[in-house]
Amino acid sequence: MRFVINLAALAAALALQTTLTNYVQQTAALDFVLVMVVSLALTSGPTTGVLAGSVAGLVQDALSSGVVGIGALAKTVVGFAVGRVGTQFIVTAPLPRFVVFLAATLVHAALFMGLYVLLGLRSFPAPYGAVGGQAVGNAVVGVIGFQIWEWLPGFLARRRQRRPGRR
């Protein structure tokens, strides 16, 4: 059951990323798929992080115009690393989660751009501002998403208790 939920979450992130990118150019600064991979890796460990990064990265690469596999490799490495961090350290407060999302985005960007430059496929002149903005944006979205995900079950339970005569 958890596998199906994780797969649905990745599909929703992919749909949100592709849909919003078509309508608003500013969402290119956010990577909802990476945020979901990091979230799944934090909550479920390195194995889930590797699988989520591989699957989501390959699908995202196939939908983009870049080389298939470079984004997947970057997301896979980040998913594994974040999964290990999540099992070794207590990452339950908003500030540590913010730092993990920020660092994961920076590592992902370094791997992604580094592989493109290393293979001589593309150059990225001075991407520091864009990568920094994406890192902060992903961290904010990730922390808010985590807070909502933790708050939602309690909210639904309280809502069910307030309704008289319903089960």
Backbone as a chain_set.jsonl record, in Angstrom:
{"seq": "MRFVINLAALAAALALQTTLTNYVQQTAALDFVLVMVVSLALTSGPTTGVLAGSVAGLVQDALSSGVVGIGALAKTVVGFAVGRVGTQFIVTAPLPRFVVFLAATLVHAALFMGLYVLLGLRSFPAPYGAVGGQAVGNAVVGVIGFQIWEWLPGFLARRRQRRPGRR", "coords": {"N": [[0.82, -1.199, 0.0], [1.941, 1.215, 0.787], [3.802, 1.592, -1.228], [2.178, 2.152, -3.427], [1.062, 4.575, -2.615], [3.379, 6.16, -2.487], [4.132, 6.082, -5.19], [1.917, 7.346, -6.34], [2.222, 9.875, -5.186], [4.616, 10.718, -6.362], [3.771, 10.756, -9.042], [1.848, 12.774, -8.88], [3.497, 14.946, -8.226], [5.077, 15.08, -10.539], [3.07, 15.669, -12.433], [2.188, 18.144, -11.44], [4.542, 19.644, -11.708], [4.977, 19.629, -14.529], [2.59, 20.739, -15.454], [2.362, 23.295, -14.18], [4.7, 24.5, -15.1], [4.14, 24.889, -17.772], [2.259, 26.938, -17.652], [3.182, 29.0, -15.959], [6.138, 30.694, -15.965], [7.802, 31.179, -13.828], [7.765, 28.973, -12.148], [9.727, 27.322, -12.937], [11.785, 27.717, -11.321], [11.277, 26.15, -9.17], [11.471, 22.771, -8.167], [9.36, 20.455, -8.035], [9.366, 17.713, -8.216], [11.884, 16.926, -7.292], [11.594, 17.835, -4.664], [9.614, 16.046, -3.793], [10.989, 13.602, -4.032], [13.021, 13.98, -2.125], [11.422, 14.259, 0.152], [10.187, 11.705, 0.297], [12.48, 10.133, 0.621], [13.406, 11.071, 3.091], [11.352, 10.256, 4.809], [11.124, 7.497, 4.361], [13.587, 6.25, 3.963], [16.853, 5.229, 2.543], [16.567, 3.271, 0.474], [14.009, 3.638, -0.625], [14.427, 6.275, -1.385], [16.352, 5.97, -3.426], [14.913, 4.445, -5.307], [12.696, 6.152, -5.792], [14.037, 8.44, -6.741], [15.257, 7.399, -9.051], [13.073, 6.499, -10.675], [11.4, 8.812, -10.846], [13.259, 10.647, -11.862], [13.962, 9.498, -14.351], [11.483, 9.569, -15.7], [11.009, 12.319, -15.689], [13.232, 13.155, -17.169], [12.638, 11.942, -19.619], [10.417, 13.412, -20.366], [11.495, 15.879, -20.757], [13.71, 17.936, -22.792], [16.296, 17.203, -22.597], [19.231, 15.097, -22.071], [18.453, 11.756, -21.551], [18.657, 10.333, -18.451], [20.626, 11.775, -17.076], [19.441, 13.607, -15.262], [18.073, 11.694, -13.818], [20.151, 10.214, -12.649], [21.264, 12.178, -10.997], [19.083, 12.715, -9.275], [18.79, 10.186, -8.135], [21.187, 9.815, -6.697], [20.937, 11.934, -4.883], [18.546, 11.149, -3.609], [19.389, 8.771, -2.324], [21.429, 9.779, -0.614], [20.002, 11.618, 0.996], [18.187, 9.863, 2.15], [19.939, 8.332, 3.722], [20.859, 10.327, 5.459], [18.453, 10.901, 6.739], [18.073, 8.531, 8.181], [20.214, 8.517, 9.902], [20.274, 10.871, 11.374], [18.256, 13.046, 13.427], [15.687, 14.434, 11.879], [13.311, 16.095, 12.185], [12.313, 18.552, 12.906], [11.359, 21.815, 11.647], [13.592, 23.511, 10.897], [15.975, 21.777, 10.575], [14.925, 20.219, 8.482], [14.586, 22.163, 6.505], [17.277, 22.791, 6.01], [18.128, 20.313, 4.985], [16.559, 20.066, 2.627], [17.52, 22.329, 1.269], [20.294, 21.738, 0.997], [20.079, 19.35, -0.467], [18.997, 20.255, -2.892], [21.079, 21.889, -3.786], [23.147, 19.988, -4.095], [21.964, 18.343, -6.02], [21.762, 20.148, -8.187], [24.491, 20.665, -8.616], [25.418, 18.109, -9.369], [23.786, 17.606, -11.649], [24.321, 19.828, -13.42], [27.069, 19.594, -13.467], [27.509, 17.085, -14.69], [26.476, 17.562, -17.257], [28.272, 19.571, -18.129], [30.695, 18.198, -17.887], [30.396, 16.193, -19.793], [30.383, 17.756, -21.994], [28.06, 18.734, -23.151], [26.546, 20.966, -22.626], [26.718, 24.331, -21.404], [26.795, 26.252, -18.402], [26.683, 29.347, -17.665], [27.538, 31.124, -14.871], [25.462, 30.174, -12.818], [24.702, 30.68, -10.223], [22.877, 32.413, -8.834], [20.355, 31.565, -9.788], [20.369, 28.866, -8.996], [20.635, 29.14, -6.247], [18.242, 30.507, -5.653], [16.406, 28.535, -6.45], [17.065, 26.554, -4.594], [16.353, 27.704, -2.121], [13.61, 28.132, -2.61], [12.698, 25.456, -3.064], [13.28, 24.422, -0.538], [11.568, 25.893, 1.135], [9.023, 25.153, 0.082], [9.186, 22.396, 0.544], [9.365, 22.207, 3.389], [6.928, 23.394, 4.157], [5.162, 21.634, 2.879], [5.761, 19.249, 4.296], [4.873, 20.007, 6.867], [2.118, 20.336, 6.427], [1.476, 17.712, 5.648], [1.948, 16.327, 8.023], [0.101, 17.529, 9.683], [-2.374, 17.032, 8.574], [-3.628, 14.323, 9.05], [-4.449, 14.496, 11.788], [-6.175, 16.688, 11.661], [-8.205, 15.686, 9.976], [-9.152, 13.608, 11.592], [-10.145, 15.041, 13.821], [-12.152, 16.441, 12.524], [-13.893, 14.39, 11.746], [-14.772, 13.573, 14.252], [-16.287, 15.709, 15.1], [-18.601, 15.633, 13.596], [-21.819, 14.798, 14.13], [-23.53, 11.667, 14.383], [-22.373, 10.449, 12.15], [-20.196, 8.038, 10.724]], "CA": [[0.0, 0.0, 0.0], [2.818, 2.382, 0.861], [4.392, 1.736, -2.556], [1.178, 2.802, -4.285], [0.972, 5.964, -2.161], [4.604, 6.831, -2.933], [4.049, 6.221, -6.642], [0.912, 8.387, -6.607], [2.815, 11.16, -4.806], [5.56, 11.076, -7.429], [2.988, 11.104, -10.231], [1.252, 14.091, -8.635], [4.569, 15.942, -8.33], [5.403, 15.214, -11.971], [1.963, 16.377, -13.084], [2.23, 19.528, -10.981], [5.71, 20.286, -12.314], [4.787, 19.855, -15.963], [1.441, 21.616, -15.664], [2.665, 24.665, -13.78], [5.755, 25.036, -15.95], [3.52, 25.347, -19.016], [1.473, 28.149, -17.437], [3.916, 30.05, -15.259], [7.574, 30.498, -16.169], [8.51, 31.284, -12.551], [7.829, 27.686, -11.46], [10.951, 26.633, -13.32], [12.676, 27.878, -10.184], [10.942, 25.116, -8.192], [11.496, 21.411, -8.685], [8.452, 19.695, -7.177], [9.753, 16.301, -8.269], [12.994, 16.791, -6.35], [11.03, 17.983, -3.321], [8.937, 14.796, -3.452], [12.022, 12.574, -3.845], [13.649, 14.247, -0.831], [10.43, 13.942, 1.19], [10.061, 10.25, 0.403], [13.732, 9.608, 1.166], [13.456, 11.403, 4.519], [10.372, 9.492, 5.578], [11.155, 6.055, 4.131], [14.934, 5.711, 3.936], [17.642, 5.314, 1.314], [16.075, 2.412, -0.599], [12.907, 4.364, -1.255], [15.018, 7.444, -2.027], [16.975, 5.548, -4.687], [13.849, 4.067, -6.253], [11.936, 7.348, -6.165], [14.899, 9.277, -7.572], [15.446, 6.767, -10.363], [11.828, 6.509, -11.456], [10.986, 10.193, -11.121], [14.258, 11.267, -12.726], [13.832, 8.979, -15.715], [10.254, 10.098, -16.301], [11.208, 13.748, -15.928], [14.172, 13.267, -18.297], [11.932, 11.567, -20.849], [9.502, 14.493, -20.708], [12.242, 17.102, -21.087], [14.457, 17.852, -24.049], [17.692, 16.919, -22.297], [19.716, 13.729, -22.181], [17.753, 10.866, -20.621], [19.522, 9.652, -17.504], [21.442, 12.679, -16.265], [18.602, 14.033, -14.142], [17.767, 10.506, -13.015], [21.324, 9.909, -11.845], [21.373, 13.202, -9.961], [18.016, 12.497, -8.289], [19.064, 8.928, -7.45], [22.248, 10.077, -5.713], [20.348, 12.782, -3.839], [17.597, 10.323, -2.857], [20.143, 7.886, -1.437], [22.114, 10.571, 0.412], [19.004, 12.152, 1.93], [17.685, 8.722, 2.901], [20.938, 8.015, 4.753], [20.815, 11.402, 6.457], [17.214, 10.724, 7.496], [18.185, 7.409, 9.111], [21.315, 8.745, 10.839], [20.06, 12.078, 12.164], [16.866, 13.403, 13.696], [15.32, 15.513, 10.961], [11.869, 16.226, 12.354], [11.945, 19.955, 13.099], [11.381, 22.561, 10.379], [14.912, 24.036, 10.51], [16.789, 20.731, 9.946], [14.335, 19.85, 7.187], [14.927, 23.244, 5.587], [18.683, 22.608, 5.644], [18.23, 19.117, 4.137], [16.023, 20.415, 1.302], [18.445, 23.285, 0.671], [21.506, 21.017, 0.601], [19.73, 18.386, -1.517], [18.849, 20.997, -4.148], [22.414, 22.317, -4.22], [23.86, 18.799, -4.579], [21.319, 17.948, -7.276], [22.17, 21.098, -9.232], [25.909, 20.452, -8.892], [25.533, 16.871, -10.143], [23.114, 17.773, -12.937], [25.096, 20.724, -14.268], [28.412, 19.051, -13.599], [27.507, 16.021, -15.699], [26.318, 18.184, -18.582], [29.519, 20.252, -18.491], [31.725, 17.169, -18.033], [30.185, 15.514, -21.071], [30.485, 18.744, -23.065], [26.769, 18.874, -23.817], [25.919, 22.25, -22.339], [27.441, 25.137, -20.42], [25.934, 27.018, -17.5], [27.452, 30.503, -17.201], [27.149, 31.767, -13.598], [24.107, 29.784, -12.413], [24.622, 30.729, -8.765], [21.633, 33.059, -8.383], [19.215, 30.698, -10.101], [20.44, 27.669, -8.152], [20.336, 29.579, -4.882], [16.802, 30.764, -5.571], [15.71, 27.26, -6.494], [17.317, 25.851, -3.339], [15.507, 28.317, -1.085], [12.212, 27.837, -2.955], [12.432, 24.046, -2.789], [13.305, 24.219, 0.912], [10.326, 26.447, 1.697], [7.92, 24.281, -0.335], [9.35, 21.116, 1.227], [9.023, 22.334, 4.806], [5.483, 23.625, 4.239], [4.52, 20.37, 2.525], [5.91, 18.338, 5.423], [4.005, 20.458, 7.951], [0.736, 20.015, 6.048], [1.343, 16.253, 5.662], [1.87, 15.897, 9.422], [-1.063, 18.138, 10.298], [-3.586, 16.551, 7.906], [-4.362, 13.229, 9.704], [-5.102, 14.99, 13.004], [-7.278, 17.543, 11.234], [-9.29, 14.828, 9.491], [-9.719, 12.892, 12.738], [-10.962, 16.0, 14.581], [-13.327, 16.77, 11.712], [-14.806, 13.252, 11.849], [-15.341, 13.542, 15.593], [-17.261, 16.805, 15.249], [-19.829, 15.342, 12.856], [-22.68, 13.873, 14.88], [-24.318, 10.691, 13.638], [-21.66, 9.896, 11.01], [-19.039, 7.202, 11.061]], "C": [[0.865, 1.264, 0.0], [3.473, 2.658, -0.497], [3.443, 2.488, -3.488], [1.044, 4.279, -3.912], [2.194, 6.755, -2.624], [4.589, 7.078, -4.439], [3.045, 7.306, -7.037], [1.458, 9.776, -6.265], [3.81, 11.629, -5.858], [4.832, 11.491, -8.705], [2.352, 12.481, -10.075], [2.305, 15.191, -8.748], [4.98, 16.162, -9.779], [4.316, 15.987, -12.717], [1.963, 17.853, -12.705], [3.39, 20.283, -11.628], [5.475, 20.601, -13.784], [3.637, 20.812, -16.24], [1.77, 23.059, -15.333], [3.752, 25.293, -14.639], [5.187, 25.542, -17.277], [2.786, 26.669, -18.849], [2.259, 29.301, -16.843], [5.406, 29.775, -15.403], [8.353, 30.546, -14.857], [8.613, 29.944, -11.834], [9.029, 26.871, -11.9], [11.971, 26.74, -12.191], [12.381, 26.857, -9.086], [10.971, 23.758, -8.88], [10.666, 20.547, -7.742], [8.806, 18.213, -7.136], [10.907, 16.05, -7.303], [12.501, 16.914, -4.908], [10.344, 16.693, -2.887], [9.943, 13.673, -3.221], [12.691, 12.749, -2.481], [12.68, 13.905, 0.302], [10.292, 12.444, 1.39], [11.321, 9.628, 0.996], [13.843, 9.896, 2.658], [12.523, 10.525, 5.337], [10.551, 7.987, 5.462], [12.547, 5.452, 4.009], [15.603, 5.723, 2.57], [17.14, 4.436, 0.171], [14.947, 3.085, -1.36], [13.429, 5.605, -1.967], [15.654, 7.113, -3.366], [15.906, 5.215, -5.723], [13.059, 5.282, -6.728], [12.753, 8.248, -7.072], [15.081, 8.721, -8.968], [14.206, 6.893, -11.236], [11.431, 7.931, -11.84], [11.97, 10.888, -12.055], [14.164, 10.801, -14.166], [12.593, 9.523, -16.415], [10.424, 11.58, -16.618], [12.19, 13.979, -17.087], [13.482, 12.955, -19.62], [10.986, 12.669, -21.302], [10.219, 15.786, -21.1], [13.003, 16.9, -22.396], [15.925, 17.523, -23.824], [18.043, 15.455, -22.522], [19.02, 12.876, -21.129], [18.786, 10.165, -19.747], [20.328, 10.57, -16.621], [20.654, 13.169, -15.054], [18.269, 12.867, -13.23], [18.934, 10.14, -12.124], [21.47, 10.904, -10.702], [20.31, 13.002, -8.879], [18.223, 11.204, -7.498], [20.119, 9.118, -6.369], [21.705, 10.906, -4.556], [19.368, 11.977, -2.991], [18.299, 9.396, -1.887], [20.775, 8.67, -0.288], [21.133, 11.111, 1.451], [18.405, 11.023, 2.768], [18.64, 8.313, 4.008], [20.946, 9.069, 5.841], [19.583, 11.24, 7.342], [17.272, 9.573, 8.477], [19.257, 7.639, 10.166], [21.079, 9.916, 11.788], [18.572, 12.305, 12.389], [16.53, 14.636, 12.864], [13.805, 15.683, 11.026], [11.409, 17.665, 12.553], [12.051, 20.704, 11.768], [12.778, 23.048, 9.959], [15.828, 22.949, 9.936], [16.231, 20.275, 8.597], [14.655, 20.892, 6.133], [16.358, 23.075, 5.088], [18.851, 21.404, 4.716], [17.707, 19.415, 2.733], [16.965, 21.362, 0.563], [19.69, 22.56, 0.156], [21.22, 20.03, -0.527], [19.588, 19.079, -2.87], [20.202, 21.443, -4.678], [23.223, 21.14, -4.769], [23.283, 18.341, -5.911], [21.761, 18.853, -8.42], [23.635, 20.897, -9.606], [26.117, 19.188, -9.728], [24.969, 17.03, -11.551], [23.953, 18.632, -13.884], [26.497, 20.19, -14.493], [28.493, 17.96, -14.645], [27.348, 16.583, -17.105], [27.617, 18.849, -19.039], [30.628, 19.226, -18.734], [31.62, 16.44, -19.364], [30.241, 16.467, -22.27], [29.192, 18.98, -23.815], [26.165, 20.266, -23.665], [26.802, 23.023, -21.367], [26.438, 25.96, -19.62], [26.739, 28.207, -16.978], [26.823, 31.145, -15.966], [25.724, 31.418, -13.162], [23.827, 29.982, -10.925], [23.326, 31.336, -8.25], [20.423, 32.177, -8.613], [19.202, 29.459, -9.215], [20.132, 28.022, -6.705], [18.858, 29.848, -4.683], [15.994, 29.486, -5.594], [15.88, 26.5, -5.182], [16.437, 26.399, -2.218], [14.03, 28.018, -1.361], [11.839, 26.394, -2.677], [12.387, 23.779, -1.293], [12.017, 24.735, 1.56], [9.132, 25.558, 1.35], [7.993, 22.938, 0.389], [8.944, 21.174, 2.687], [7.524, 22.55, 4.976], [4.719, 22.348, 3.9], [4.599, 19.348, 3.654], [4.973, 18.718, 6.566], [2.539, 20.121, 7.651], [0.511, 18.515, 6.127], [1.231, 15.726, 7.093], [0.609, 16.408, 10.107], [-2.363, 17.512, 9.792], [-4.294, 15.394, 8.621], [-5.085, 13.664, 10.976], [-6.305, 15.867, 12.681], [-8.465, 16.707, 10.776], [-9.949, 14.057, 10.626], [-10.598, 13.822, 13.576], [-12.239, 16.344, 13.823], [-14.363, 15.653, 11.78], [-15.482, 13.198, 13.207], [-16.395, 14.607, 15.793], [-18.589, 16.526, 14.546], [-20.684, 14.356, 13.645], [-23.423, 12.919, 13.947], [-23.635, 10.089, 12.427], [-20.497, 9.058, 11.49], [-18.057, 7.215, 9.946]], "O": [[0.567, 2.243, -0.686], [3.674, 3.813, -0.872], [3.869, 3.359, -4.247], [0.927, 5.135, -4.789], [2.065, 7.885, -3.096], [4.983, 8.147, -4.906], [3.294, 8.087, -7.955], [1.184, 10.742, -6.977], [3.841, 12.81, -6.203], [5.221, 12.453, -9.368], [2.319, 13.265, -11.024], [2.032, 16.253, -9.307], [5.205, 17.297, -10.199], [4.615, 16.856, -13.537], [1.759, 18.714, -13.56], [3.232, 21.43, -12.047], [5.744, 21.715, -14.234], [3.71, 21.614, -17.17], [1.485, 23.956, -16.127], [3.726, 26.5, -14.88], [5.695, 26.511, -17.841], [2.695, 27.446, -19.799], [2.024, 30.459, -17.19], [5.878, 28.714, -14.995], [9.458, 30.007, -14.781], [9.483, 29.789, -10.977], [9.325, 25.837, -11.302], [12.909, 25.946, -12.116], [13.176, 26.72, -8.156], [10.549, 23.619, -10.028], [11.184, 19.981, -6.779], [8.57, 17.541, -6.132], [10.899, 15.058, -6.575], [12.949, 16.173, -4.033], [10.476, 16.284, -1.733], [9.767, 12.872, -2.304], [12.904, 11.771, -1.765], [13.087, 13.321, 1.306], [10.28, 11.964, 2.524], [11.232, 8.693, 1.792], [14.323, 9.051, 3.414], [12.872, 10.099, 6.438], [10.166, 7.258, 6.376], [12.669, 4.228, 3.955], [15.021, 6.158, 1.577], [17.273, 4.816, -0.992], [14.934, 3.099, -2.591], [12.933, 5.958, -3.037], [15.521, 7.868, -4.329], [15.985, 5.65, -6.872], [12.785, 5.427, -7.919], [12.237, 8.767, -8.062], [15.063, 9.463, -9.951], [14.278, 7.334, -12.383], [11.161, 8.219, -13.005], [11.561, 11.637, -12.943], [14.272, 11.602, -15.095], [12.648, 9.894, -17.587], [10.029, 12.041, -17.689], [11.998, 14.892, -17.891], [13.717, 13.629, -20.623], [10.775, 12.844, -22.502], [9.621, 16.677, -21.703], [12.942, 15.838, -23.015], [16.718, 17.562, -24.765], [17.263, 14.686, -23.083], [19.0, 13.231, -19.951], [19.681, 9.486, -20.252], [20.688, 10.184, -15.509], [21.165, 13.143, -13.934], [18.189, 13.027, -12.012], [18.736, 9.789, -10.961], [21.766, 10.518, -9.571], [20.613, 13.109, -7.69], [17.87, 11.135, -6.32], [19.959, 8.632, -5.25], [21.979, 10.615, -3.392], [19.365, 12.112, -1.767], [17.86, 9.244, -0.747], [20.668, 8.274, 0.872], [21.406, 11.064, 2.651], [18.144, 11.202, 3.958], [18.208, 7.984, 5.112], [21.031, 8.738, 7.024], [19.661, 11.421, 8.558], [16.597, 9.611, 9.506], [19.214, 7.016, 11.226], [21.629, 9.942, 12.888], [17.736, 11.813, 11.631], [17.029, 15.732, 13.118], [13.102, 15.445, 10.044], [10.226, 17.961, 12.382], [12.761, 20.262, 10.865], [13.109, 22.999, 8.774], [16.42, 23.176, 8.881], [16.992, 19.98, 7.676], [14.961, 20.548, 4.991], [16.624, 23.199, 3.893], [19.629, 21.464, 3.763], [18.351, 19.051, 1.748], [17.181, 21.21, -0.64], [20.091, 22.75, -0.992], [22.029, 19.887, -1.443], [20.019, 18.538, -3.888], [20.449, 21.383, -5.883], [23.904, 21.272, -5.786], [24.028, 17.99, -6.826], [22.096, 18.37, -9.501], [23.986, 20.952, -10.784], [26.896, 19.192, -10.681], [25.604, 16.634, -12.528], [24.258, 18.221, -15.004], [27.049, 20.319, -15.586], [29.453, 17.914, -15.414], [28.012, 16.131, -18.037], [28.017, 18.71, -20.195], [31.409, 19.364, -19.676], [32.631, 16.111, -19.984], [30.155, 16.034, -23.419], [29.209, 19.379, -24.979], [25.358, 20.689, -24.493], [27.55, 22.425, -20.593], [25.368, 26.313, -20.115], [27.411, 28.09, -15.953], [25.701, 31.648, -16.023], [24.863, 32.297, -13.141], [22.814, 29.497, -10.421], [22.736, 30.807, -7.308], [19.563, 32.051, -7.741], [18.145, 29.048, -8.736], [19.438, 27.273, -6.017], [18.283, 29.465, -3.664], [15.016, 29.349, -4.86], [14.936, 25.867, -4.708], [15.846, 25.633, -1.456], [13.285, 27.686, -0.439], [10.777, 26.127, -2.114], [11.556, 23.002, -0.824], [11.449, 24.078, 2.433], [8.32, 25.242, 2.22], [6.965, 22.403, 0.803], [8.249, 20.281, 3.173], [6.913, 21.944, 5.857], [3.736, 22.018, 4.564], [3.62, 18.659, 3.939], [4.347, 17.847, 7.169], [1.811, 19.671, 8.536], [-0.529, 18.076, 6.619], [0.491, 14.774, 7.342], [0.106, 15.764, 11.027], [-3.352, 17.473, 10.524], [-5.51, 15.482, 8.791], [-6.217, 13.243, 11.216], [-7.334, 15.793, 13.354], [-9.604, 16.989, 11.146], [-11.166, 13.871, 10.627], [-11.686, 13.426, 13.995], [-13.295, 16.516, 14.433], [-15.563, 15.918, 11.861], [-16.648, 12.815, 13.303], [-17.316, 14.417, 16.588], [-19.601, 17.138, 14.885], [-20.302, 13.197, 13.806], [-23.881, 13.306, 12.872], [-24.249, 9.286, 11.725], [-19.894, 9.334, 12.527], [-17.012, 6.57, 10.037]]}, "num_chains": 1, "name": "protein.A"}
